[in-house]
Amino acid sequence: FWPISTKIPETKPDLFFRVVATGGSQRDLVTDAPIVVLEAFAKRESVARDAINEALARLQLAARKGNIGGVTCYGLAVAALPQNYPLPSVPTHQRYILTIAPALRRRAVTI
């Protein structure tokens, strides 16, 4: 599929994604709603734009099915629609960003 990481790779492929949790809230005792920023980097602006829109569509579909990445999902709010937001430290690639807040079942932690 596409390279996805929490860091920008040193050797940059033509298209890659960075995903960063930037905050969020606790919806209830078992549900968290993290704020997640998804960034699509591509050498061509149209590729970054199309990739971020496809990623949003796939995330919305997964949320409707009730599971994102193996975690139970109760819904997905789009906090900021995809937008062109260049990153000066990566001048070789165009960047589109998207901000979402999925409602995810908290994983059990043993203390």
C-alpha positions as CSV (number, residue, x, y, z in Angstrom):
1,F,0.0,0.0,0.0
2,W,1.6,3.4,1.0
3,P,4.5,4.0,3.4
4,I,3.1,5.3,6.7
5,S,5.1,6.4,9.7
6,T,5.1,8.9,12.6
7,K,8.4,10.3,11.2
8,I,9.4,11.8,7.9
9,P,11.8,9.3,6.3
10,E,15.3,10.4,5.4
11,T,15.0,8.9,1.9
12,K,11.7,10.1,0.7
13,P,9.6,8.0,-1.6
14,D,7.4,9.7,-4.2
15,L,4.4,9.3,-1.9
16,F,4.4,8.7,1.8
17,F,2.2,9.5,4.9
18,R,2.9,10.7,8.4
19,V,0.4,10.2,11.2
20,V,0.6,12.1,14.4
21,A,-1.7,12.1,17.4
22,T,-1.9,15.7,18.6
23,G,-4.3,15.5,21.6
24,G,-7.9,14.5,22.1
25,S,-10.3,13.7,24.8
26,Q,-11.8,10.9,26.8
27,R,-15.4,10.4,25.6
28,D,-16.4,8.1,28.4
29,L,-14.8,5.4,30.6
30,V,-14.1,3.0,27.6
31,T,-13.9,5.4,24.6
32,D,-11.1,7.8,23.6
33,A,-11.3,10.4,20.9
34,P,-7.8,11.3,19.9
35,I,-7.1,14.1,17.5
36,V,-5.0,12.6,14.7
37,V,-3.3,14.6,11.9
38,L,-2.7,12.6,8.7
39,E,-0.2,14.1,6.2
40,A,0.2,13.0,2.6
41,F,3.5,14.0,1.0
42,A,4.0,13.6,-2.7
43,K,6.3,15.1,-5.4
44,R,3.1,16.2,-7.3
45,E,0.4,18.3,-5.6
46,S,-2.4,16.4,-7.3
47,V,-1.0,13.0,-6.1
48,A,-0.9,14.3,-2.5
49,R,-4.4,15.7,-2.8
50,D,-5.8,12.5,-4.2
51,A,-4.0,10.3,-1.7
52,I,-5.3,12.2,1.3
53,N,-8.8,12.1,0.0
54,E,-8.6,8.4,-0.6
55,A,-7.2,7.9,2.9
56,L,-10.1,9.8,4.3
57,A,-12.6,7.7,2.4
58,R,-10.9,4.5,3.6
59,L,-10.9,5.7,7.2
60,Q,-14.6,6.7,7.0
61,L,-15.5,3.2,5.5
62,A,-13.5,1.5,8.3
63,A,-15.2,3.6,10.9
64,R,-18.6,2.7,9.5
65,K,-17.7,-1.0,9.6
66,G,-16.7,-0.5,13.3
67,N,-13.0,-1.2,13.2
68,I,-9.9,0.8,12.4
69,G,-6.6,-1.0,12.5
70,G,-8.0,-3.8,14.7
71,V,-9.5,-1.4,17.3
72,T,-13.2,-1.0,17.8
73,C,-14.4,2.3,16.4
74,Y,-17.7,4.0,17.3
75,G,-17.4,6.8,14.7
76,L,-15.1,9.2,13.1
77,A,-15.4,13.0,13.1
78,V,-13.5,15.1,10.5
79,A,-12.1,18.0,12.4
80,A,-10.4,19.6,9.4
81,L,-11.0,18.7,5.7
82,P,-8.0,17.9,3.5
83,Q,-6.0,21.1,2.7
84,N,-2.8,22.1,1.0
85,Y,-0.3,23.0,3.7
86,P,3.4,23.0,2.5
87,L,6.1,22.0,5.0
88,P,9.3,24.1,4.4
89,S,11.5,21.5,5.8
90,V,10.4,19.1,3.0
91,P,10.8,21.3,-0.1
92,T,10.9,18.3,-2.5
93,H,7.3,17.2,-1.7
94,Q,3.9,18.8,-1.6
95,R,1.8,18.2,1.6
96,Y,-1.9,17.8,2.2
97,I,-3.1,17.4,5.8
98,L,-6.3,16.1,7.3
99,T,-7.4,16.1,11.0
100,I,-9.7,13.5,12.4
101,A,-11.1,12.4,15.7
102,P,-12.0,8.7,15.7
103,A,-14.0,7.4,18.7
104,L,-12.0,4.3,19.7
105,R,-12.4,1.7,22.3
106,R,-9.7,2.0,24.9
107,R,-7.5,-1.1,25.2
108,A,-7.4,-2.9,28.5
109,V,-4.3,-2.2,30.6
110,T,-3.2,-4.5,33.3
111,I,-1.6,-2.7,36.3
